[in-house]
Amino acid sequence: MIKRALVTVLATFFLLHSGSAAALAQPQENNPTVDTPTGPFTQNDRDLIIKVKQAGLWEMPMGELAGKVGQSQRVKEVGKLLMLDHMKLDQASNKLAEQFGMTLPDMPTPAQQSWMKELEGLQGAEFDRAFADRLRAAHGQVFLFIAKVRTQTANDAIRPFAQVGIDIVMKHMTLLESTELVSDAGRADPVPFGGVINASLQNPEGGSPNMLVILVVSVAGVVTTIALLRVLRPRKPVR
């Protein structure tokens, strides 16, 4: 289901929006929303593309690292799955950035870099626990922002991109939980490592998450979660 949605998003970019970036007006400081062929393009729409790009910049190498230094076979498998999904999301982010005339970052945020440094210094069971907690916490927080964009966007290119993002974040949280290593820290807001302030994943309004957003996200992801849990459930041996 998720793979099909990603293919649909990428096909839409190629067929409908090729070459449209040059025609877009640049956002003004006092009015960041611009009119585009696919609808109004807001600051939140712009931030979503950036956040997805930056998530991949640290999760892809950490997923690869999990396959090398992880002790648990499940952690190795989950790391590979996260890496592959973010490779596809990275391609989609790049296409959207080209479409909307954006320049994307080529480095993870300072907080993400601190988490990478932390994980690169660990091995075995210690790496497994930190990997599960760090990535589960990061997914849990960005989940709310993606849901907000999906709820509010009026842009026909951003809407499917946000929906795919919701589905993949739900999938990744469930995969990380399947390692049975996620602690209370992994279900809380991500805490920077080494004293780096994490501003990139904070709620843009600085307030509490909107309960309607949480409800919409939960409903949107429930099918993906149930399907994934069925796959992960141990099968009884045939007698």
C-alpha positions as CSV (number, residue, x, y, z in Angstrom):
1,M,0.0,0.0,0.0
2,I,2.7,2.5,1.0
3,K,4.9,1.5,-2.0
4,R,2.0,2.1,-4.3
5,A,1.3,5.5,-2.8
6,L,4.9,6.5,-3.2
7,V,4.9,5.5,-6.9
8,T,1.7,7.5,-7.3
9,V,3.2,10.6,-5.7
10,L,6.4,10.4,-7.9
11,A,4.3,9.8,-11.1
12,T,2.2,12.9,-10.3
13,F,5.4,15.0,-10.0
14,F,6.7,13.9,-13.4
15,L,3.4,14.1,-15.3
16,L,1.8,17.3,-13.9
17,H,4.5,19.5,-12.5
18,S,7.6,19.2,-14.6
19,G,9.2,22.5,-15.2
20,S,6.7,24.5,-13.1
21,A,9.3,25.8,-10.6
22,A,10.5,28.6,-12.8
23,A,7.0,30.1,-13.0
24,L,6.6,30.3,-9.2
25,A,6.9,33.6,-7.4
26,Q,9.2,33.7,-4.5
27,P,7.6,34.0,-1.1
28,Q,7.7,37.5,0.5
29,E,8.7,37.9,4.1
30,N,5.3,39.2,5.2
31,N,3.4,36.7,3.0
32,P,5.1,33.3,2.7
33,T,2.1,31.8,0.9
34,V,2.4,31.8,-2.9
35,D,0.0,30.7,-5.6
36,T,1.2,27.7,-7.7
37,P,-0.3,25.5,-10.4
38,T,-1.1,23.0,-7.7
39,G,-2.7,25.4,-5.2
40,P,-1.5,27.7,-2.5
41,F,1.9,26.8,-1.1
42,T,2.4,27.8,2.5
43,Q,5.3,28.0,4.9
44,N,4.1,24.8,6.6
45,D,4.1,23.0,3.2
46,R,7.6,24.3,2.6
47,D,8.7,23.2,6.1
48,L,7.3,19.7,5.5
49,I,9.6,19.1,2.5
50,I,12.6,20.3,4.5
51,K,11.8,18.2,7.6
52,V,11.3,15.0,5.5
53,K,14.6,15.7,3.7
54,Q,16.5,16.3,6.9
55,A,15.0,13.2,8.5
56,G,16.4,11.1,5.7
57,L,19.8,12.7,6.0
58,W,20.3,11.1,9.4
59,E,18.0,8.1,9.3
60,M,19.5,6.6,6.1
61,P,23.1,6.4,7.4
62,M,21.8,5.3,10.8
63,G,19.7,2.6,9.2
64,E,22.8,1.4,7.3
65,L,24.8,1.5,10.5
66,A,22.3,-0.6,12.3
67,G,23.0,-3.4,9.8
68,K,26.7,-3.3,10.7
69,V,26.9,-2.8,14.4
70,G,23.5,-3.9,15.7
71,Q,23.4,-7.0,17.8
72,S,19.7,-7.9,17.3
73,Q,18.7,-9.4,14.0
74,R,15.5,-7.4,14.3
75,V,17.3,-4.1,14.7
76,K,19.3,-4.9,11.6
77,E,16.1,-5.6,9.7
78,V,14.4,-2.5,10.9
79,G,17.4,-0.4,10.1
80,K,17.4,-1.6,6.5
81,L,13.6,-1.0,6.1
82,L,13.9,2.6,7.5
83,M,16.8,3.3,5.1
84,L,15.0,2.0,2.0
85,D,11.8,4.0,2.8
86,H,13.8,7.2,3.4
87,M,15.6,6.7,0.1
88,K,12.2,6.9,-1.6
89,L,11.1,9.8,0.5
90,D,14.3,11.6,-0.3
91,Q,13.6,11.3,-4.0
92,A,10.1,12.6,-3.6
93,S,11.4,15.6,-1.5
94,N,14.0,16.4,-4.2
95,K,11.3,16.4,-6.9
96,L,9.0,18.7,-4.8
97,A,11.8,21.1,-4.1
98,E,12.6,21.3,-7.8
99,Q,8.9,21.9,-8.6
100,F,8.5,24.7,-6.0
101,G,11.9,26.3,-6.7
102,M,13.3,25.4,-3.2
103,T,16.9,24.9,-2.0
104,L,17.0,21.9,0.4
105,P,19.5,21.4,3.2
106,D,22.3,18.9,2.6
107,M,23.1,18.4,6.3
108,P,21.0,17.0,9.2
109,T,20.0,19.5,11.9
110,P,22.4,20.1,14.8
111,A,20.3,17.9,17.0
112,Q,20.2,15.1,14.4
113,Q,24.0,15.3,14.0
114,S,24.3,14.9,17.8
115,W,22.2,11.8,17.7
116,M,24.3,10.4,14.9
117,K,27.5,11.1,16.9
118,E,25.9,9.3,19.9
119,L,24.9,6.2,17.9
120,E,28.3,6.0,16.0
121,G,30.0,5.7,19.4
122,L,28.0,2.6,20.4
123,Q,27.9,-1.1,19.4
124,G,26.0,-4.2,20.1
125,A,23.1,-4.2,22.6
126,E,23.9,-0.7,23.7
127,F,23.6,0.5,20.1
128,D,20.3,-1.4,19.7
129,R,18.6,0.3,22.7
130,A,19.8,3.8,21.7
131,F,18.8,3.2,18.1
132,A,15.3,2.1,19.0
133,D,14.8,5.0,21.4
134,R,16.3,7.8,19.4
135,L,14.5,7.0,16.1
136,R,11.2,6.2,17.9
137,A,11.3,9.6,19.7
138,A,12.1,11.5,16.6
139,H,9.3,9.8,14.6
140,G,6.8,10.5,17.4
141,Q,7.4,14.2,17.4
142,V,7.6,14.8,13.6
143,F,4.4,12.8,13.3
144,L,2.3,15.6,14.7
145,F,3.7,18.2,12.3
146,I,3.1,16.0,9.2
147,A,-0.5,15.4,10.4
148,K,-1.0,19.1,10.8
149,V,0.1,19.8,7.2
150,R,-2.0,16.9,5.9
151,T,-5.0,18.4,7.7
152,Q,-4.5,22.0,6.6
153,T,-2.8,22.0,3.2
154,A,-4.7,23.0,0.1
155,N,-1.9,22.1,-2.3
156,D,-2.6,19.1,-4.5
157,A,1.1,18.1,-4.6
158,I,1.7,18.4,-0.9
159,R,-1.4,16.5,0.1
160,P,-0.4,13.1,-1.2
161,F,3.2,13.7,0.0
162,A,2.0,14.4,3.5
163,Q,-0.3,11.3,3.4
164,V,2.7,9.1,2.4
165,G,4.7,10.7,5.2
166,I,2.0,9.9,7.8
167,D,1.8,6.3,6.6
168,I,5.6,5.8,6.6
169,V,6.0,7.4,10.1
170,M,3.3,5.1,11.5
171,K,5.0,2.2,9.8
172,H,8.4,3.2,11.3
173,M,7.1,3.7,14.8
174,T,5.6,0.2,14.7
175,L,8.7,-1.3,13.3
176,L,10.9,0.3,16.0
177,E,8.4,-0.9,18.7
178,S,8.7,-4.4,17.2
179,T,12.3,-4.5,18.4
180,E,10.9,-4.6,22.0
181,L,13.6,-2.2,23.0
182,V,11.7,1.1,23.1
183,S,11.7,2.6,26.6
184,D,9.9,5.6,28.1
185,A,12.5,7.8,26.5
186,G,11.6,6.6,23.1
187,R,7.9,7.6,23.6
188,A,8.8,11.1,24.9
189,D,10.0,14.2,23.1
190,P,13.6,13.6,21.7
191,V,16.3,14.9,24.0
192,P,19.4,16.3,22.4
193,F,22.7,14.5,22.9
194,G,25.7,16.5,24.0
195,G,23.8,19.7,24.8
196,V,22.6,20.6,21.3
197,I,19.3,22.4,21.3
198,N,16.7,20.6,19.1
199,A,14.7,23.4,17.5
200,S,13.9,21.7,14.2
201,L,11.1,19.4,15.5
202,Q,9.3,21.8,17.8
203,N,5.7,22.6,17.4
204,P,5.6,25.7,15.1
205,E,3.1,27.4,17.3
206,G,5.0,26.5,20.4
207,G,1.8,25.2,22.0
208,S,0.3,21.8,22.7
209,P,-0.5,19.6,19.7
210,N,-4.0,20.0,18.4
211,M,-6.2,17.1,19.5
212,L,-8.0,17.1,16.1
213,V,-4.7,16.6,14.4
214,I,-3.9,13.7,16.6
215,L,-7.3,12.1,15.9
216,V,-6.9,12.6,12.1
217,V,-3.5,11.0,12.2
218,S,-4.6,8.1,14.2
219,V,-7.4,7.3,11.9
220,A,-5.2,7.8,8.8
221,G,-2.6,5.4,10.1
222,V,-4.7,2.7,11.7
223,V,-5.0,0.5,8.6
224,T,-1.2,0.6,8.0
225,T,-0.5,-0.2,11.7
226,I,-2.9,-3.2,11.8
227,A,-1.6,-4.6,8.6
228,L,2.0,-4.3,9.8
229,L,1.2,-5.9,13.2
230,R,-0.3,-8.9,11.4
231,V,2.9,-9.3,9.4
232,L,5.0,-9.0,12.6
233,R,2.8,-11.4,14.7
234,P,4.6,-14.7,15.1
235,R,2.9,-17.5,13.2
236,K,1.8,-20.7,15.0
237,P,3.6,-23.7,13.5
238,V,1.4,-26.0,11.4
239,R,0.8,-29.3,13.1
